[in-house]
Amino acid sequence: MDPIRVLVVDDSAIVRKIFTQELGKHPDIQVVGTAPDPYVARDKIAKLRPDVITLDVEMPRMDGLTFLKKLMKYHPTPTIIVSSLTPRNSEMALEALEYGAVEVLAKPGGSFTVGDMSVQLVEKIRAAARVRDLGSRRPGPSDSSEGAKGRPSLALTRTTQKVIALGASTGGTEALKYVLMQMPPNSPGIVVVQHMPPKFTAVFAKRLDGCCQIEVREAKDGDTVRPGLALIAPGNFHMVFKRSGARYYVEVKDGPLVCHQRPAVDVLFHSVARYAGANAVGVIMTGMGRDGAKGLLEMRKAGARTIAQDEASCVVFGMPKEAIKMGAAEVVVPLDDIPETVCRILEGGEKAAKASV
């Protein structure tokens, strides 16, 4: 199999050198070129035809967002946004995901080392190389909340002790936005792991909070899981679901990488299986790798209802595929049908999906 051809676009010579050195350690990845700005990158893309591009959001002559828009219009290529950990850059990076970028990566800084970055960079490049139909991807109902407004409220008597657990990776920011926008204001408490660097999750949660009927925020240690609230696991920390009497809450903690990830979907799902059992609904969505598959299986064994996103609607059909293979998913549905399927399950409908496993 030919190696994945990568073009590194960054105005920092140091970053270009580090990326080239780190990626050179992996035989399945080849850096075919580097570029200090989008104009040089444009010429190299035409000449080198890379499989994946890494792109800084702040560069001279043309900013990364403007270049990305042009790239997706004229030469769609799986693109990983590279950004320093600042609020402004986090906003720009998330906007880039809406424009078609498939992943976001933080530059090393603070406690986030070159070693951490290297592991994530390699995984994200491998994931990006598997993205299909980039030019025809649709972002979901970003410009309309019609689906959310049309959804009736759930019967709280049936859902007060319920919890919804969602896990996603590559392509997950827009997929999660689609699902959360359509959840009614009194939906059960929702806990979410989206593979994303530190700092970015707070901005992601804030953006979701502005377009959803439910409240969405980045989780803090000890936060109560309650109806009408979605908690997003903070980047670089695991989120563990717990129960004390009738109260659900989360712990936010450090720990080793699980499936190369922190936060990890498996960590969340295993804890939901233990403390919520049959009161939970688990959903595994688009993303590369197998994070979440074992946890979803534990949830199903504990009596939870479990859902996997189908292949056709995934940006990368990795995590759902692994869950389906091991029998963790009770039903498999397209992204469009996930919110309705979740709500039917919560309302006690036995026929909760179009396709059963």
C-alpha positions as CSV (number, residue, x, y, z in Angstrom):
1,M,0.0,0.0,0.0
2,D,1.3,3.4,-0.9
3,P,2.1,5.8,2.0
4,I,-0.2,8.7,2.8
5,R,1.1,11.8,1.0
6,V,1.1,14.8,3.3
7,L,1.6,18.5,2.6
8,V,2.5,20.6,5.7
9,V,1.3,24.3,5.5
10,D,2.6,26.5,8.3
11,D,4.4,29.8,8.5
12,S,6.6,28.5,11.3
13,A,9.8,26.9,10.0
14,I,10.1,25.1,13.4
15,V,6.6,23.6,13.1
16,R,7.3,22.5,9.5
17,K,10.6,20.8,10.7
18,I,9.0,19.1,13.7
19,F,6.0,17.8,11.7
20,T,8.4,16.5,9.0
21,Q,10.7,14.8,11.5
22,E,7.8,13.2,13.5
23,L,5.9,12.0,10.5
24,G,9.1,10.6,9.0
25,K,9.2,8.0,11.7
26,H,6.2,6.3,10.2
27,P,6.5,4.2,7.0
28,D,2.9,4.6,6.1
29,I,3.2,8.4,6.0
30,Q,5.3,10.5,3.6
31,V,5.7,14.3,3.8
32,V,5.8,15.2,0.1
33,G,6.3,18.9,0.7
34,T,5.9,21.9,3.0
35,A,4.7,25.5,2.4
36,P,5.1,28.7,4.5
37,D,1.9,30.3,3.2
38,P,-1.2,29.5,1.1
39,Y,0.1,30.8,-2.1
40,V,3.1,28.5,-2.1
41,A,0.7,25.7,-0.9
42,R,-1.6,26.3,-3.8
43,D,1.2,25.6,-6.3
44,K,2.4,22.6,-4.4
45,I,-1.0,21.1,-4.2
46,A,-1.4,21.3,-8.0
47,K,2.0,19.7,-8.5
48,L,2.2,17.1,-5.6
49,R,-1.5,16.1,-5.2
50,P,-1.2,15.3,-1.5
51,D,-3.7,13.0,0.2
52,V,-3.9,15.1,3.3
53,I,-3.0,18.7,4.2
54,T,-2.1,20.1,7.6
55,L,-3.0,23.8,7.7
56,D,-2.3,26.5,10.2
57,V,-5.2,29.0,10.8
58,E,-2.9,32.1,11.2
59,M,-0.6,32.8,8.3
60,P,0.8,35.7,6.3
61,R,-0.7,36.8,2.9
62,M,-3.9,34.7,3.3
63,D,-5.4,33.4,6.5
64,G,-6.1,29.7,6.8
65,L,-9.9,30.0,6.7
66,T,-9.9,31.9,3.4
67,F,-7.5,29.4,1.9
68,L,-9.6,26.5,3.2
69,K,-12.8,27.8,1.5
70,K,-10.9,28.1,-1.8
71,L,-9.4,24.6,-1.3
72,M,-12.8,23.0,-0.7
73,K,-14.3,24.7,-3.7
74,Y,-11.6,24.0,-6.3
75,H,-9.6,21.0,-5.0
76,P,-11.3,19.3,-2.0
77,T,-8.6,17.6,0.1
78,P,-8.9,16.2,3.6
79,T,-7.4,18.9,5.8
80,I,-6.3,18.9,9.4
81,I,-6.4,22.4,11.0
82,V,-3.3,23.1,13.2
83,S,-3.8,25.8,15.8
84,S,-2.2,27.3,19.0
85,L,-4.2,27.1,22.2
86,T,-5.9,30.5,22.2
87,P,-9.6,31.4,22.3
88,R,-9.4,33.2,18.9
89,N,-7.6,30.4,17.2
90,S,-10.0,27.9,18.8
91,E,-13.0,29.8,17.3
92,M,-11.3,29.9,13.9
93,A,-10.5,26.1,14.0
94,L,-14.1,25.2,14.8
95,E,-15.2,27.5,12.0
96,A,-12.8,25.6,9.7
97,L,-14.5,22.3,10.7
98,E,-17.8,23.8,9.5
99,Y,-16.1,24.7,6.2
100,G,-15.0,21.2,5.5
101,A,-11.8,20.5,7.6
102,V,-11.9,17.0,9.1
103,E,-9.8,17.3,12.2
104,V,-8.2,19.9,14.5
105,L,-4.8,19.6,16.2
106,A,-3.2,21.8,18.9
107,K,0.4,22.9,18.5
108,P,2.6,21.9,21.4
109,G,2.5,24.2,24.4
110,G,2.3,24.1,28.2
111,S,1.7,20.6,29.3
112,F,0.9,19.5,25.8
113,T,4.3,18.1,24.5
114,V,5.7,17.4,21.1
115,G,5.3,13.7,22.0
116,D,1.6,14.1,22.7
117,M,1.3,16.1,19.5
118,S,3.1,13.4,17.5
119,V,0.8,10.6,18.6
120,Q,-2.3,12.6,17.8
121,L,-0.9,14.0,14.5
122,V,-0.3,10.5,13.1
123,E,-3.7,9.3,14.2
124,K,-5.4,12.3,12.7
125,I,-3.6,11.9,9.4
126,R,-4.5,8.3,9.1
127,A,-8.1,9.2,9.9
128,A,-8.1,12.1,7.4
129,A,-6.8,9.8,4.7
130,R,-9.9,7.6,5.1
131,V,-12.4,10.4,4.6
132,R,-14.8,9.7,1.8
133,D,-16.8,12.0,-0.5
134,L,-15.3,15.1,0.9
135,G,-16.8,17.4,-1.7
136,S,-20.4,16.2,-1.1
137,R,-20.4,16.3,2.7
138,R,-23.3,18.2,4.2
139,P,-22.9,20.0,7.4
140,G,-26.3,19.2,8.9
141,P,-28.9,21.8,9.9
142,S,-26.4,24.6,10.7
143,D,-28.6,27.3,9.4
144,S,-32.0,26.1,10.6
145,S,-33.4,24.8,13.9
146,E,-36.7,23.7,12.2
147,G,-36.1,20.1,13.2
148,A,-35.5,21.1,16.8
149,K,-38.6,23.4,17.0
150,G,-40.8,20.7,15.6
151,R,-39.8,18.0,18.1
152,P,-42.3,17.6,20.9
153,S,-41.2,17.6,24.5
154,L,-40.5,14.2,26.0
155,A,-42.6,12.8,28.9
156,L,-40.4,13.7,31.9
157,T,-42.0,11.0,34.0
158,R,-40.3,8.5,31.7
159,T,-37.0,10.3,31.2
160,T,-36.0,11.9,34.6
161,Q,-33.6,9.0,35.5
162,K,-32.4,8.4,31.9
163,V,-29.1,9.5,30.5
164,I,-27.8,9.8,26.9
165,A,-24.1,9.1,26.2
166,L,-22.6,10.2,22.9
167,G,-19.1,9.4,21.5
168,A,-17.5,10.7,18.3
169,S,-14.2,11.6,16.6
170,T,-13.4,12.5,13.0
171,G,-16.4,14.3,11.6
172,G,-18.0,14.4,15.0
173,T,-18.3,18.1,15.6
174,E,-20.9,18.6,12.9
175,A,-22.6,15.3,13.5
176,L,-22.9,16.1,17.2
177,K,-24.2,19.6,16.4
178,Y,-26.9,17.9,14.2
179,V,-28.0,15.6,17.0
180,L,-27.9,18.1,19.9
181,M,-29.8,20.8,17.9
182,Q,-32.7,18.5,17.7
183,M,-32.9,17.4,21.3
184,P,-35.9,18.9,23.1
185,P,-35.4,21.3,26.1
186,N,-36.4,18.6,28.6
187,S,-34.3,15.8,27.2
188,P,-32.5,13.6,29.7
189,G,-29.0,14.6,30.8
190,I,-26.4,14.1,28.0
191,V,-22.7,13.3,28.4
192,V,-20.5,13.7,25.4
193,V,-16.9,12.7,24.4
194,Q,-15.6,14.3,21.2
195,H,-11.9,13.7,20.5
196,M,-10.6,17.3,20.6
197,P,-7.6,19.2,22.0
198,P,-7.7,21.1,25.3
199,K,-9.2,24.7,25.1
200,F,-11.1,23.8,21.9
201,T,-13.8,21.9,23.8
202,A,-14.9,25.0,25.8
203,V,-15.3,26.9,22.6
204,F,-17.1,24.0,20.9
205,A,-19.5,23.8,23.9
206,K,-20.2,27.5,23.8
207,R,-21.0,27.4,20.1
208,L,-23.4,24.5,20.6
209,D,-25.0,26.3,23.5
210,G,-25.9,29.1,21.2
211,C,-27.7,27.0,18.7
212,C,-29.4,24.3,20.8
213,Q,-32.6,24.2,22.8
214,I,-30.7,22.5,25.6
215,E,-27.9,24.0,27.6
216,V,-24.5,22.8,26.5
217,R,-21.2,23.4,28.4
218,E,-17.8,22.0,29.0
219,A,-17.9,19.7,31.9
220,K,-16.3,20.5,35.2
221,D,-15.4,18.0,37.9
222,G,-18.5,17.3,40.1
223,D,-21.1,18.7,37.6
224,T,-24.6,17.2,38.0
225,V,-26.0,15.4,35.0
226,R,-29.6,16.7,34.7
227,P,-32.4,17.0,32.2
228,G,-31.9,19.8,29.6
229,L,-28.1,19.8,29.9
230,A,-25.3,18.4,27.8
231,L,-21.8,18.1,29.2
232,I,-18.8,18.0,26.9
233,A,-15.7,16.2,28.2
234,P,-12.8,18.8,28.3
235,G,-9.9,18.2,26.0
236,N,-7.0,16.2,27.5
237,F,-9.1,14.9,30.4
238,H,-11.2,11.8,30.8
239,M,-14.8,12.2,31.9
240,V,-16.3,9.5,34.2
241,F,-20.0,9.2,34.9
242,K,-21.0,8.5,38.5
243,R,-24.1,8.2,40.7
244,S,-24.7,9.1,44.3
245,G,-28.1,8.1,45.4
246,A,-30.5,9.6,42.8
247,R,-28.0,12.1,41.6
248,Y,-25.9,11.6,38.4
249,Y,-22.7,13.5,38.2
250,V,-19.3,13.5,36.4
251,E,-15.7,13.3,37.4
252,V,-13.1,15.0,35.2
253,K,-9.7,13.5,35.7
254,D,-6.3,12.9,34.2
255,G,-5.1,9.4,33.3
256,P,-3.3,7.5,30.6
257,L,-4.4,7.6,27.0
258,V,-7.1,5.0,26.2
259,C,-7.2,3.9,22.5
260,H,-4.7,6.8,21.9
261,Q,-7.2,9.3,23.2
262,R,-7.9,11.5,26.2
263,P,-10.8,12.0,26.7
264,A,-11.8,8.5,25.6
265,V,-15.3,7.4,24.7
266,D,-14.5,4.0,26.2
267,V,-13.9,5.6,29.6
268,L,-17.2,7.4,29.6
269,F,-19.2,4.4,28.2
270,H,-17.8,1.9,30.7
271,S,-18.8,4.2,33.6
272,V,-22.3,4.8,32.2
273,A,-22.7,1.1,31.9
274,R,-21.8,0.7,35.6
275,Y,-23.8,3.5,37.1
276,A,-26.8,4.0,34.8
277,G,-27.3,0.5,33.3
278,A,-30.7,0.1,31.7
279,N,-31.4,3.8,32.2
280,A,-28.9,4.8,29.5
281,V,-28.9,5.2,25.8
282,G,-25.5,5.0,24.1
283,V,-24.7,6.4,20.7
284,I,-21.4,5.8,18.8
285,M,-20.8,8.1,15.9
286,T,-18.3,8.9,13.1
287,G,-14.6,8.5,13.8
288,M,-11.5,6.4,13.1
289,G,-10.3,3.6,15.4
290,R,-12.1,1.5,18.0
291,D,-12.6,3.9,20.9
292,G,-16.0,3.4,22.4
293,A,-16.7,-0.1,20.9
294,K,-16.0,-2.0,24.1
295,G,-17.7,0.5,26.2
296,L,-20.8,0.4,24.1
297,L,-20.8,-3.4,24.4
298,E,-20.6,-3.1,28.2
299,M,-23.6,-0.7,28.1
300,R,-25.6,-3.1,26.0
301,K,-24.8,-6.0,28.4
302,A,-25.9,-3.7,31.3
303,G,-29.3,-3.3,29.7
304,A,-28.8,0.1,27.9
305,R,-30.1,0.7,24.5
306,T,-27.3,1.2,22.0
307,I,-27.1,2.9,18.6
308,A,-24.4,3.1,15.9
309,Q,-24.2,5.6,13.0
310,D,-24.3,3.9,9.7
311,E,-21.5,3.8,7.2
312,A,-23.1,6.0,4.5
313,S,-23.5,9.0,6.8
314,C,-20.1,8.7,8.6
315,V,-17.2,10.8,7.6
316,V,-15.0,7.9,8.7
317,F,-16.7,4.6,9.5
318,G,-14.2,3.3,12.1
319,M,-15.6,3.5,15.6
320,P,-19.2,2.5,14.6
321,K,-17.8,-0.3,12.5
322,E,-15.9,-1.8,15.4
323,A,-18.9,-1.5,17.7
324,I,-21.1,-3.2,15.1
325,K,-18.6,-6.0,14.5
326,M,-18.5,-7.0,18.2
327,G,-22.3,-6.8,18.6
328,A,-22.3,-3.7,20.7
329,A,-24.9,-1.8,18.6
330,E,-28.5,-2.8,19.0
331,V,-29.5,-0.7,16.0
332,V,-27.7,1.0,13.1
333,V,-29.2,4.2,11.6
334,P,-28.1,7.2,9.5
335,L,-27.1,10.4,11.1
336,D,-30.4,12.0,10.1
337,D,-32.3,9.4,12.1
338,I,-30.3,9.4,15.3
339,P,-32.2,12.1,17.2
340,E,-35.6,10.6,16.4
341,T,-34.3,7.1,17.3
342,V,-33.0,8.3,20.7
343,C,-36.3,10.1,21.4
344,R,-38.4,7.0,20.4
345,I,-36.3,4.8,22.7
346,L,-36.7,7.3,25.6
347,E,-40.5,7.4,25.0
348,G,-40.6,3.6,25.3
349,G,-41.0,2.7,21.6
350,E,-39.9,-0.8,20.9
351,K,-39.5,-0.2,17.2
352,A,-36.8,2.4,17.7
353,A,-35.0,2.2,14.4
354,K,-35.2,1.2,10.7
355,A,-32.4,-1.2,10.9
356,S,-31.6,-3.7,13.6
357,V,-28.4,-5.7,14.2
